[in-house]
């Protein structure tokens, strides 16, 4: 009687139950949201000049919870998972399509490659397929790949980067900046760093605009105009998860209108989120 064959161990192991659960979209979103809340609260406490023992204890508790969740490494992993095409990600494909519709790839043949700054990059090869006409520099606060420059956007040298970039991508970046005034500062910095008529790509979770207490579609468009951006493309749908915008740099509005965006204004009532963008 022939011997029974020994069952081979598969080369690729089945994921553990924890790993399987962590790949589910609802788990991914939950982890990212909790990290967002923790990091925002941490930043606010660190900026508090009147720190005391209670503040130190609260900061310790936040750091402990971040560690329990797996640290910034897991947060970045979850964010990378969330960028997959089946999770509503792949925003770089939308930007590429819009740039081609503007014939920027043809312009690059005559004027040289477009210089693209990809802020908050989690994958190093998003624009590899366009390397013949896009020269992409991916950066992130905590780089996970040697090709991604570890760089705090707010610490970028404004002199050497003034009018340097053809395009800047802020995909799922603005919503992770803890302070509303810093979000406005990020937009103004991007404006300064773009070449004349350069392009800014912004991708946000749809509720940041559709369900905010302090922001509406019209309010955000007006704010971007004041900063110095003309909206030329937008993409979102009712019940969707994301909103995408493409702007072109123009002269900022220097008028009293800037005061409208210096403080939070309640534009909607009822159960809403508190996402806001302010101009100091």
C-alpha positions as CSV (number, residue, x, y, z in Angstrom):
1,X,0.0,0.0,0.0
2,X,1.6,3.3,-1.0
3,X,2.5,5.7,1.7
4,X,0.3,8.8,2.0
5,X,1.9,11.9,0.7
6,X,2.9,14.3,3.3
7,X,1.0,17.5,2.9
8,X,3.3,20.3,1.8
9,X,3.5,23.5,3.7
10,X,2.3,26.3,1.5
11,X,5.0,28.8,0.5
12,X,2.6,31.7,1.2
13,X,1.0,31.2,4.7
14,X,-2.6,32.1,5.2
15,X,-2.9,35.4,7.2
16,X,-3.5,35.2,10.9
17,X,-6.9,36.3,12.1
18,X,-5.4,39.6,13.3
19,X,-3.8,40.2,9.9
20,X,-7.0,39.2,8.1
21,X,-9.1,41.6,10.2
22,X,-6.6,44.4,9.8
23,X,-7.0,44.2,6.0
24,X,-10.8,44.9,6.2
25,X,-11.7,48.4,5.0
26,X,-13.7,49.2,8.1
27,X,-10.7,48.2,10.4
28,X,-8.4,50.3,8.2
29,X,-10.6,53.4,8.5
30,X,-11.1,52.9,12.2
31,X,-7.3,52.6,12.9
32,X,-6.5,55.7,10.7
33,X,-9.2,57.7,12.4
34,X,-8.0,56.8,15.9
35,X,-4.4,57.7,14.9
36,X,-5.6,61.0,13.5
37,X,-7.4,61.9,16.8
38,X,-4.4,60.8,18.9
39,X,-1.8,62.7,16.9
40,X,-4.0,65.9,16.8
41,X,-4.5,65.8,20.6
42,X,-0.8,65.1,21.1
43,X,0.1,68.2,19.0
44,X,-2.3,70.4,20.9
45,X,-0.9,69.3,24.2
46,X,2.7,69.8,23.1
47,X,1.9,73.3,22.0
48,X,0.3,74.1,25.3
49,X,2.7,76.5,27.1
50,X,1.1,75.9,30.5
51,X,2.1,72.3,30.7
52,X,1.8,70.6,34.0
53,X,1.9,67.1,35.6
54,X,-1.6,66.4,34.3
55,X,-0.5,67.3,30.7
56,X,2.6,65.1,31.0
57,X,0.4,62.2,32.2
58,X,-2.0,62.7,29.3
59,X,0.8,62.8,26.8
60,X,2.2,59.5,28.3
61,X,-1.2,57.9,27.8
62,X,-1.4,59.1,24.2
63,X,2.1,57.7,23.5
64,X,1.1,54.4,25.2
65,X,-2.1,54.1,23.0
66,X,-0.1,54.9,19.8
67,X,2.3,52.1,20.8
68,X,-0.6,49.7,21.5
69,X,-2.0,50.4,18.0
70,X,1.4,49.5,16.5
71,X,3.1,52.9,16.3
72,X,3.5,55.2,13.4
73,X,4.7,52.2,11.3
74,X,1.3,50.6,11.5
75,X,-0.5,53.9,10.8
76,X,1.5,54.3,7.6
77,X,0.9,50.7,6.7
78,X,-2.9,51.2,7.1
79,X,-2.7,54.4,5.1
80,X,-0.8,52.6,2.3
81,X,-3.5,49.9,2.4
82,X,-6.2,52.6,2.2
83,X,-4.6,54.0,-1.0
84,X,-5.1,50.7,-2.9
85,X,-7.5,50.9,-5.8
86,X,-10.1,48.7,-4.1
87,X,-10.2,51.1,-1.1
88,X,-11.0,54.3,-3.1
89,X,-7.2,55.1,-3.4
90,X,-5.1,55.5,-6.5
91,X,-5.5,59.2,-6.4
92,X,-2.3,59.6,-8.4
93,X,-4.2,58.1,-11.4
94,X,-6.7,60.9,-11.3
95,X,-4.0,63.5,-11.2
96,X,-2.2,61.8,-14.1
97,X,-5.4,61.7,-16.2
98,X,-6.1,65.4,-15.5
99,X,-2.6,66.4,-16.4
100,X,-2.9,64.5,-19.7
101,X,-6.2,66.2,-20.4
102,X,-4.4,69.5,-20.0
103,X,-1.7,68.2,-22.5
104,X,1.0,68.7,-19.9
105,X,2.7,65.6,-21.1
106,X,3.1,67.1,-24.5
107,X,4.3,70.4,-23.1
108,X,7.0,68.5,-21.2
109,X,8.4,67.2,-24.5
110,X,9.2,70.8,-25.4
111,X,10.0,72.4,-22.0
112,X,11.4,69.5,-20.1
113,X,10.0,67.2,-17.5
114,X,7.4,68.5,-15.0
115,X,8.7,68.7,-11.5
116,X,6.2,67.1,-9.1
117,X,6.4,67.3,-5.4
118,X,4.4,64.4,-3.9
119,X,3.7,65.3,-0.2
120,X,2.8,62.5,2.2
121,X,4.0,59.7,-0.2
122,X,3.6,56.2,1.1
123,X,4.6,54.4,-2.1
124,X,7.7,55.4,-4.1
125,X,6.6,54.4,-7.6
126,X,3.2,56.1,-8.0
127,X,4.4,58.1,-11.0
128,X,6.9,55.6,-12.4
129,X,4.8,55.0,-15.5
130,X,5.1,58.7,-16.3
131,X,8.8,59.0,-15.7
132,X,9.4,60.1,-19.3
133,X,7.6,63.4,-18.6
134,X,7.3,63.7,-14.8
135,X,10.2,64.1,-12.4
136,X,8.6,63.2,-9.1
137,X,10.1,63.9,-5.7
138,X,8.1,61.9,-3.0
139,X,8.4,63.1,0.6
140,X,6.9,62.0,3.9
141,X,7.3,62.9,7.5
142,X,8.3,59.3,8.3
143,X,9.7,57.7,5.1
144,X,9.1,53.9,4.7
145,X,11.2,53.7,1.5
146,X,14.7,54.9,0.6
147,X,13.4,56.6,-2.5
148,X,11.0,58.7,-0.4
149,X,12.7,61.7,1.2
150,X,12.0,62.0,4.9
151,X,11.0,65.7,5.1
152,X,8.6,67.8,7.1
153,X,6.7,69.9,4.6
154,X,6.6,72.9,7.0
155,X,10.4,72.8,7.3
156,X,11.1,73.0,3.5
157,X,13.4,75.8,2.6
158,X,11.1,78.5,1.2
159,X,13.9,80.4,-0.6
160,X,15.4,77.5,-2.6
161,X,11.9,76.1,-3.3
162,X,10.2,79.3,-4.4
163,X,8.6,78.9,-7.8
164,X,10.4,75.6,-8.2
165,X,7.7,73.0,-8.7
166,X,5.4,72.5,-11.7
167,X,2.9,70.6,-9.6
168,X,2.3,69.7,-5.9
169,X,0.2,66.8,-4.7
170,X,-1.5,67.0,-1.3
171,X,-3.4,63.7,-1.4
172,X,-4.9,62.9,2.0
173,X,-2.4,65.3,3.6
174,X,-4.4,68.5,4.5
175,X,-6.8,66.5,6.6
176,X,-4.0,65.1,8.8
177,X,-2.5,68.5,9.6
178,X,-3.8,69.0,13.2
179,X,-4.3,72.7,13.3
180,X,-6.7,74.6,10.9
181,X,-4.2,77.6,10.7
182,X,-1.4,75.2,9.7
183,X,-3.7,73.8,6.9
184,X,-4.0,77.3,5.6
185,X,-0.3,77.8,5.9
186,X,0.4,74.6,4.0
187,X,-1.8,76.0,1.1
188,X,0.0,79.3,1.1
189,X,3.4,77.6,1.1
190,X,2.3,75.4,-1.8
191,X,1.3,78.5,-3.7
192,X,4.7,80.1,-3.1
193,X,6.5,76.9,-4.2
194,X,4.7,76.5,-7.5
195,X,5.8,78.0,-10.8
196,X,3.5,80.6,-12.4
197,X,0.3,78.8,-13.5
198,X,1.6,75.6,-11.7
199,X,-0.9,73.0,-10.5
200,X,-2.0,71.9,-7.0
201,X,-3.8,68.6,-6.5
202,X,-5.8,68.2,-3.3
203,X,-7.6,65.0,-2.2
204,X,-9.7,64.9,0.9
205,X,-12.1,62.6,2.6
206,X,-15.5,63.8,1.3
207,X,-17.0,64.5,4.8
208,X,-14.3,67.2,5.4
209,X,-16.2,69.3,2.9
210,X,-19.6,67.8,2.7
211,X,-20.3,67.4,6.4
212,X,-18.2,70.0,8.2
213,X,-19.5,72.5,10.7
214,X,-17.1,75.1,9.4
215,X,-16.6,74.3,5.7
216,X,-18.8,73.9,2.6
217,X,-18.0,73.3,-1.0
218,X,-18.6,77.0,-1.7
219,X,-16.6,78.2,1.3
220,X,-13.6,76.1,0.4
221,X,-13.7,77.2,-3.2
222,X,-13.8,80.9,-2.0
223,X,-10.9,80.3,0.4
224,X,-8.8,78.7,-2.4
225,X,-9.4,81.7,-4.6
226,X,-8.3,84.0,-1.8
227,X,-5.1,82.0,-1.4
228,X,-4.5,82.3,-5.1
229,X,-5.8,79.1,-6.8
230,X,-8.3,78.7,-9.6
231,X,-10.2,75.4,-9.6
232,X,-10.1,73.7,-13.0
233,X,-11.2,70.1,-12.1
234,X,-13.2,68.4,-9.3
235,X,-14.4,64.9,-8.8
236,X,-16.8,63.5,-6.1
237,X,-20.1,61.8,-5.9
238,X,-22.9,61.6,-3.4
239,X,-22.3,58.8,-0.9
240,X,-18.6,58.6,-2.0
241,X,-15.6,58.6,0.3
242,X,-13.3,61.2,-1.4
243,X,-13.3,64.5,-3.1
244,X,-10.5,65.5,-5.6
245,X,-9.5,68.9,-6.8
246,X,-7.1,70.3,-9.3
247,X,-6.1,74.0,-9.1
248,X,-4.0,76.3,-11.1
249,X,-1.9,79.0,-9.5
250,X,-3.0,82.6,-10.0
251,X,-2.5,85.8,-8.1
252,X,-3.9,85.7,-4.5
253,X,-6.7,88.0,-3.6
254,X,-5.4,90.9,-1.4
255,X,-8.5,92.2,0.2
256,X,-10.7,92.3,3.3
257,X,-12.0,88.9,2.2
258,X,-9.1,87.2,4.0
259,X,-10.6,88.2,7.3
260,X,-13.6,85.9,6.5
261,X,-11.2,82.9,6.9
262,X,-9.3,84.0,10.0
263,X,-11.7,82.5,12.5
264,X,-14.1,79.6,12.5
265,X,-17.6,80.3,11.3
266,X,-20.4,77.9,11.9
267,X,-21.9,77.3,8.4
268,X,-23.9,74.2,9.2
269,X,-25.8,73.1,12.3
270,X,-26.6,69.6,13.6
271,X,-24.2,66.6,14.1
272,X,-21.1,67.6,12.0
273,X,-17.3,67.2,12.1
274,X,-15.0,70.1,13.0
275,X,-12.8,70.1,9.9
276,X,-11.7,73.7,9.1
277,X,-9.1,75.6,7.2
278,X,-8.1,79.0,8.5
279,X,-5.8,81.8,7.1
280,X,-3.8,83.5,9.8
